[in-house]
Amino acid sequence: MATEFIMPKLGLTMEEGTILEWLVEDGTAITPGMAVLRIETDKVESDVESPTAGILHRTAGVGDTFACGATIGFLLADGEQPPTVTTPGNSAPAVAPVTPPLATPTVARTSSDGRAFVSPNAKRVARELGIDVATVVGTGPNGRVVAADVHNAHQNPGARRAPATALSTVVPIVSSNGQVLATAAARQLAELLGVDLSLVPYDPTDGRVTRDGVAAYVRARLATSSASVATSPVTKSALAPATQTPTSVKKISGMRGTIAKRMNSSLQEMAQLTLHMDADLDAVVADRETRKAEGGATLPGFTDYVIAACARALRLHPIVNSQVTDDGIALLPDVHVSMAVALDEGLIVPVIKNTLSLDLPALADQTKRLSTAAREGKLTLAELEGGTFSVSTLGMFGVDGFTPIVNPPNTAILGVGRLRDDVVLGAKGKPTTVKRMTLSLTWDHRVFDGAPAAQFCKSIVDLLSDPAALNATH
């Protein structure tokens, strides 16, 4: 009997996944644990392994997006015929991809960064040959650019296409699951404005309906019906065009789109407030110098000391280690501190699990490992979920204090400024210098008030004055 191969749910927050690449051909004999395809979620790219054995029959294509649990293929026994694929809630066969009319040239459908519809080998070949993959006509599944297409473009420059400069007037392309191919930002804007995505032209450069396409469609509709301008709710939500001709337009998609959506949601759903407090770090500086002279274990950075202090302060103030749920404010028993890591495309926040169980050298090992994995794109979903409190650092950019935004579902986040020399007066009025940094605590005022917030931040300051306490494990 055929076994359904479904879009997996790789984490608690994952709702859907996009197929980036099938790693094995249709009809291949699959063994349990074998990597079958690579998908993209809103956080990471990940290989999906087969849960059982069988002959692979694919029913979904590269670029298709499916909700978790949706069928994307089958594992068949020898000689078994695949079942008829139906769309959810409908007995009719699944909608096949709709190709553009013949008058429109077939173009490679690529995401804004080229990952989803250009094979890795094709990207490598393009770099070696100095070819812009945006000009290459794709012949792979769903118009995907493969290495052979790049070689053909190199040998036959006349076969290349000029990069598109305007939105296509062609109707959207429909994926094999009957869903219009569109970016997440386009879906969000269309849902907000009540726009039917099937009516919006797709962008030939991206191959999907884009946010700009939805906005252009709305503006065009408003221009043809002046009577509706005053009453239509769309006019209040649609974004105004740029006041100047832009030098370039960067799509709000992928990681950038996810950050924009979550940070906007965070500010809308929480009553956020920020306080600032200075911490003296002379004791931390002295402790680092001692550890450096002794050698051996990994030398903790200043942020490691702050993370260790936060973990211990969370134990002292359990209200901060919490989440808002439908039932009320949930106090969490385990402390998992997240740290923000800056990437070219945005921020990613890996989690240091069971932070209280780590002494300073072990904590430094973890933060170094997670930072490296984040920059190399090797973080797993398990390393990105479960954080109960976040720490974000801008001190390396010369920033003293700032207003960090709470990372849901946490109820607080700490911003860390630069280490600086402050001049203070000693006991006898003699000026001296002190190593200091500014800590910026943002919290959800629905959960606790200003006094508990200040007490929590003061506990962090006090703990930083006693590095030996930070090295104790719980």
C-alpha positions in Angstrom: 0.0 0.0 0.0 1.3 3.5 -0.9 2.7 5.6 1.9 2.1 9.3 1.8 5.2 11.4 1.8 4.2 14.7 3.5 5.6 18.1 4.1 7.0 17.7 7.6 6.5 19.9 10.6 10.1 20.6 11.7 9.3 22.9 14.6 6.6 24.2 16.7 6.3 27.5 14.7 6.6 26.0 11.3 3.4 26.3 9.3 4.5 25.7 5.7 7.5 24.8 3.7 8.8 25.5 0.1 10.5 22.8 -1.9 13.9 24.0 -2.9 15.3 20.8 -4.5 14.4 17.1 -4.9 17.6 15.3 -4.0 16.6 12.0 -5.7 14.9 11.3 -9.0 11.4 10.2 -9.5 11.2 6.4 -9.3 14.2 6.0 -7.1 14.2 3.2 -4.4 14.3 5.0 -1.1 15.6 3.6 2.2 14.6 4.8 5.7 16.6 7.9 6.8 17.6 8.8 3.2 17.6 12.5 2.4 14.9 13.0 -0.3 14.5 16.7 -0.7 15.5 20.1 0.6 12.9 22.6 1.9 12.9 26.2 3.1 10.9 27.3 6.1 10.6 30.9 7.4 13.8 30.2 9.4 16.1 27.7 7.8 16.8 25.4 4.9 16.7 21.8 5.8 17.0 18.3 4.3 14.0 16.0 4.7 14.6 12.3 5.3 12.4 9.5 4.3 10.6 7.8 7.3 10.3 4.5 5.5 11.4 2.6 2.4 9.7 2.5 -1.0 9.8 3.7 -4.6 9.5 7.5 -4.7 6.7 9.0 -6.7 6.8 12.9 -6.6 3.6 14.9 -6.8 5.0 18.3 -6.1 7.5 20.4 -7.9 10.4 22.7 -7.0 9.1 26.1 -5.8 5.8 24.7 -4.6 4.8 25.7 -1.1 2.7 23.4 1.1 1.2 23.5 4.6 2.7 21.0 7.1 1.1 17.6 6.6 0.2 18.1 3.0 1.1 15.3 0.6 4.0 16.0 -1.7 4.6 12.4 -2.9 4.2 8.7 -2.3 6.5 5.8 -1.4 5.3 2.8 -3.4 5.9 -0.9 -3.3 7.5 -2.6 -6.4 5.0 -2.5 -9.2 2.5 -0.5 -7.3 0.7 2.3 -9.1 0.5 5.7 -7.4 -3.0 6.8 -6.2 -4.8 9.7 -7.8 -3.8 13.0 -6.1 -6.7 15.2 -5.1 -6.7 18.7 -3.7 -7.9 19.1 -0.1 -11.6 19.1 0.2 -12.1 18.3 -3.4 -12.3 15.0 -5.3 -11.1 16.5 -8.6 -7.5 15.9 -9.7 -5.0 18.4 -8.5 -4.6 21.5 -10.6 -1.7 21.2 -13.0 0.7 24.1 -13.3 -0.6 26.7 -15.7 2.0 27.9 -18.1 2.0 31.4 -19.6 0.6 32.0 -23.1 2.9 31.3 -26.0 3.3 35.0 -26.6 5.2 35.4 -23.4 8.7 33.9 -23.3 9.4 31.2 -20.7 11.7 32.6 -18.0 13.4 31.1 -15.1 11.4 31.6 -11.9 13.8 32.7 -9.3 13.5 34.0 -5.8 15.1 37.4 -5.0 18.3 35.7 -3.9 18.3 33.0 -6.6 18.1 30.1 -4.1 14.7 28.6 -4.8 14.8 28.2 -8.6 18.5 28.0 -9.5 20.3 24.8 -8.8 23.5 25.1 -6.7 25.6 23.6 -9.5 24.1 26.2 -11.9 25.0 29.0 -9.6 28.6 27.7 -9.3 29.0 27.4 -13.1 27.5 30.9 -13.5 30.1 32.3 -11.1 32.9 30.6 -12.9 31.7 31.8 -16.4 30.7 35.2 -15.3 27.1 34.8 -16.3 24.2 36.6 -14.7 21.7 33.8 -13.9 18.9 36.4 -14.2 19.5 36.4 -18.0 19.5 32.6 -18.3 16.4 30.8 -19.6 15.6 27.8 -17.4 14.6 24.5 -18.8 14.4 22.5 -15.6 11.3 21.7 -13.5 9.1 24.8 -13.2 11.6 26.9 -15.2 14.5 26.2 -12.9 17.9 27.1 -14.2 20.3 24.1 -14.3 24.0 23.9 -15.2 23.2 23.0 -18.9 21.2 26.2 -19.2 24.2 28.3 -18.0 26.6 26.5 -20.5 24.1 27.2 -23.3 23.8 30.8 -22.4 27.6 31.1 -22.3 28.0 29.4 -25.8 25.0 31.3 -27.3 24.8 34.8 -25.9 21.9 35.5 -28.2 19.8 33.0 -26.4 19.9 35.0 -23.2 17.0 37.2 -22.1 17.2 40.8 -20.9 16.3 41.2 -17.2 12.7 42.2 -16.9 12.0 45.8 -15.9 8.3 45.8 -15.6 5.5 43.6 -14.2 4.2 41.0 -16.6 0.6 41.3 -17.8 0.3 37.5 -17.7 -2.0 35.8 -15.2 -0.3 34.2 -12.2 1.2 30.7 -12.4 -0.5 28.1 -10.3 1.4 25.4 -8.5 0.6 21.7 -8.5 -1.4 22.1 -5.3 -3.7 24.7 -6.9 -2.1 27.6 -5.0 -1.0 30.8 -6.8 2.8 31.1 -6.7 3.4 34.3 -4.6 5.9 35.6 -2.1 5.0 35.6 1.6 5.0 39.4 1.5 2.5 39.4 -1.4 0.2 37.0 0.4 0.3 39.1 3.5 -0.5 42.4 1.7 -3.2 40.7 -0.5 -4.9 39.3 2.7 -4.7 42.7 4.4 -6.3 44.4 1.4 -8.7 41.7 0.4 -7.1 41.1 -3.0 -7.6 37.9 -5.0 -4.0 36.8 -5.9 -5.3 35.0 -9.0 -6.1 38.4 -10.6 -2.6 39.9 -10.0 0.0 39.6 -12.7 3.2 37.8 -11.8 6.6 39.3 -11.9 8.6 37.5 -14.7 11.9 38.1 -13.0 10.7 36.5 -9.8 8.3 34.1 -11.4 5.7 34.7 -8.6 3.2 37.4 -7.6 5.2 39.9 -5.6 4.3 42.5 -3.0 5.0 45.2 -5.5 2.7 43.5 -8.0 -0.1 43.5 -5.5 0.4 47.2 -4.7 0.6 48.0 -8.5 -2.6 46.0 -9.1 -4.4 47.9 -6.3 -3.2 51.3 -7.6 -4.4 50.4 -11.1 -7.8 49.4 -9.8 -8.1 52.7 -7.9 -7.1 54.8 -10.9 -9.9 53.3 -13.0 -12.6 53.9 -10.4 -12.3 57.4 -8.9 -15.6 57.0 -7.2 -14.3 54.2 -5.0 -11.2 56.1 -3.9 -13.0 57.9 -1.1 -14.7 54.8 0.3 -12.4 51.9 -0.5 -10.5 50.6 2.6 -7.7 49.6 0.3 -6.6 53.2 -0.2 -5.8 53.5 3.5 -3.6 50.5 3.7 -1.8 50.5 0.3 1.8 51.9 0.5 2.6 55.1 -1.3 5.1 54.8 -4.2 8.6 56.1 -3.7 9.0 59.9 -3.8 12.0 59.5 -6.1 13.0 57.0 -8.8 14.9 54.5 -6.7 18.4 53.3 -7.7 17.3 49.8 -6.8 14.5 48.0 -5.0 15.2 45.3 -2.5 12.5 42.8 -2.0 11.1 42.3 1.5 11.2 38.6 1.4 12.9 35.5 2.9 14.5 36.3 6.2 14.0 40.0 5.8 10.3 39.5 5.3 10.0 37.2 8.3 11.8 39.7 10.5 9.6 42.5 9.3 6.4 40.5 9.9 7.4 39.4 13.4 8.8 42.6 14.7 5.7 44.5 13.4 3.5 41.9 15.1 5.6 42.1 18.3 5.0 45.9 18.6 1.3 45.6 17.8 0.6 42.8 20.2 2.7 43.9 23.2 2.8 47.0 25.4 6.6 47.4 25.2 8.7 49.8 27.3 12.4 50.2 27.6 14.7 51.2 30.5 18.5 51.8 30.5 20.9 51.0 33.3 24.7 51.2 33.5 26.8 48.2 34.7 30.4 48.5 36.0 32.6 45.8 34.4 35.9 46.4 36.1 35.5 43.0 37.8 34.7 41.3 34.6 37.7 42.9 32.8 39.9 41.7 35.6 38.5 38.2 35.5 39.0 38.0 31.7 42.6 39.1 32.1 43.2 36.3 34.7 41.6 33.7 32.5 43.7 34.9 29.5 46.9 34.6 31.5 46.0 31.1 32.7 45.1 30.0 29.1 43.4 26.6 28.6 39.6 26.9 28.3 37.8 29.1 25.9 38.1 32.8 26.9 34.6 34.2 27.5 33.6 37.4 25.7 31.9 40.3 27.5 28.6 39.2 26.0 29.1 35.8 27.5 29.3 37.3 30.9 26.1 39.3 30.3 24.3 36.1 29.1 25.4 34.2 32.2 24.2 37.1 34.4 20.8 37.2 32.6 20.3 33.4 33.1 20.9 33.7 36.8 18.8 36.9 37.1 16.0 35.0 35.4 16.1 32.4 38.1 15.8 35.2 40.7 12.9 36.8 38.8 10.8 34.1 37.3 8.2 36.5 36.0 10.6 37.6 33.3 11.1 34.0 32.2 7.6 33.8 30.9 5.2 33.8 28.0 1.7 35.1 27.4 -0.7 32.3 26.6 -4.5 32.0 26.2 -4.6 30.8 29.8 -2.6 33.7 31.1 1.0 34.4 32.0 3.0 31.1 31.9 6.1 31.0 34.1 8.6 28.7 32.5 10.8 26.3 34.6 13.8 26.1 32.3 16.1 29.0 31.2 17.1 29.1 27.5 18.8 32.4 26.6 18.8 33.3 22.9 21.4 35.6 21.4 21.0 37.7 18.3 23.5 37.1 15.5 23.7 39.6 12.6 23.8 38.2 9.1 23.9 40.1 5.8 20.2 39.3 5.2 19.0 40.0 8.7 19.1 38.8 12.3 18.9 35.2 13.4 18.5 34.2 17.1 20.0 30.8 18.1 19.2 29.4 21.5 21.6 28.4 24.3 19.7 25.6 25.8 19.8 25.1 29.6 22.0 28.2 30.0 22.2 27.8 33.8 23.9 24.5 33.5 27.0 26.0 31.7 30.0 27.6 33.4 31.6 30.5 31.6 34.0 28.5 29.4 31.3 26.1 28.4 29.0 29.0 27.6 31.7 30.7 25.5 32.0 27.4 23.6 28.3 27.4 22.9 28.0 31.0 21.8 31.0 30.6 19.5 29.6 27.4 18.0 26.2 28.8 17.4 27.5 32.1 16.0 29.7 30.2 13.5 26.8 27.9 12.5 24.5 30.9 12.0 26.9 32.6 9.7 27.5 29.4 7.7 23.8 28.6 7.5 24.2 25.4 9.4 21.8 26.0 12.3 19.1 23.4 12.9 15.5 24.3 13.8 16.1 22.8 17.2 18.8 25.4 17.8 16.4 28.3 16.8 13.4 27.4 19.0 12.6 27.3 22.7 14.3 30.5 23.8 12.8 32.1 26.9 14.8 35.4 26.9 16.9 37.2 24.3 20.2 39.2 24.4 21.0 41.5 21.5 24.4 43.3 21.2 25.3 46.4 19.3 28.3 47.4 21.3 30.7 46.4 18.6 29.3 49.2 16.4 30.0 51.9 19.1 26.3 52.0 20.3 25.8 52.9 24.0 22.1 52.2 24.4 19.2 51.3 22.1 15.6 50.0 22.2 15.5 46.3 21.3 12.2 44.8 20.3 10.9 41.7 22.2 11.2 38.5 20.3 7.9 36.7 20.6 6.9 34.6 22.5 9.3 36.0 25.0 8.3 38.8 27.3 11.6 40.6 27.5 14.9 41.2 25.7 18.2 42.9 26.9 20.2 45.2 24.6 24.0 45.4 25.3 26.0 48.5 24.5 29.7 49.1 24.1 32.3 48.8 26.8 33.5 52.3 27.6 35.6 54.3 30.1 33.6 56.6 32.3 35.3 59.2 34.6 34.0 59.0 38.2 35.0 60.7 41.4 36.7 58.5 44.1 36.1 58.5 47.8 38.3 61.6 48.3 37.1 63.4 45.2 39.9 62.1 43.0 38.8 61.4 39.4 39.3 57.9 38.2 38.0 55.7 35.3 35.5 52.8 35.4 34.8 50.3 32.6 31.0 50.5 32.0 28.4 49.4 29.5 24.7 50.4 29.2 22.1 47.7 29.4 18.7 48.3 27.7 15.8 46.2 28.9 12.6 46.1 26.8 9.7 44.2 28.4 6.0 43.5 27.9 4.2 45.8 30.3 1.2 43.5 30.2 3.3 40.9 32.1 5.1 43.0 34.7 5.6 46.6 35.6 8.5 49.1 35.7 9.6 48.3 39.3 10.0 44.5 38.7 11.8 45.3 35.4 14.2 47.6 37.2 14.8 45.0 39.9 15.6 42.4 37.3 18.0 44.6 35.4 19.7 45.6 38.8 20.2 41.9 39.5 22.1 41.6 36.2 24.2 44.6 37.1 25.0 43.1 40.6 25.9 39.7 39.1 28.3 41.3 36.7 30.2 42.8 39.7 30.9 39.2 40.9 32.2 37.0 38.0 32.8 34.1 40.3 29.0 33.8 40.8 28.6 33.6 37.0 30.8 30.6 36.8 28.6 28.5 39.1 26.3 26.0 37.4 22.8 25.1 38.5 
